[in-house]
Amino acid sequence: MIKTTKVRQAEYRKKRPTSGENGERRINTWVTTSASLALGRLATHYRRTKRELLEQLILSADQQIVHSLDMDSDEWSEYYKVTA
């Protein structure tokens, strides 16, 4: 049986939350034109996809904060209370 594009897309999206190391989540947001263009330039410069570059920047910023916090502190608890 031939699947429609709609069916194939639904199947693909259904698999995404369980793919990768820890699943994946979709981020859908608007940014300024200058930020979008800068992201494109940076990705090209570092020979990375925009996704790879965004993930690297986000995880690097997160690790800087995590390494600055004491695991037994209120700040640690407050930082990890935020969920998306």
Contacts in CASP RR format, 6 or more apart in sequence:
PFRMAT RR
TARGET T0000
AUTHOR 0000-0000-0000
METHOD contacts of the structure
MODEL  1
MIKTTKVRQAEYRKKRPTSGENGERRINTWVTTSASLALGRLATHYRRTK
RELLEQLILSADQQIVHSLDMDSDEWSEYYKVTA
3 11 0 8 1.000
16 23 0 8 1.000
16 24 0 8 1.000
16 26 0 8 1.000
17 23 0 8 1.000
17 24 0 8 1.000
17 25 0 8 1.000
25 84 0 8 1.000
31 39 0 8 1.000
39 50 0 8 1.000
39 53 0 8 1.000
39 54 0 8 1.000
40 50 0 8 1.000
42 48 0 8 1.000
42 53 0 8 1.000
43 49 0 8 1.000
43 50 0 8 1.000
43 52 0 8 1.000
43 53 0 8 1.000
46 53 0 8 1.000
48 56 0 8 1.000
65 79 0 8 1.000
66 79 0 8 1.000
69 75 0 8 1.000
69 76 0 8 1.000
69 79 0 8 1.000
70 76 0 8 1.000
END
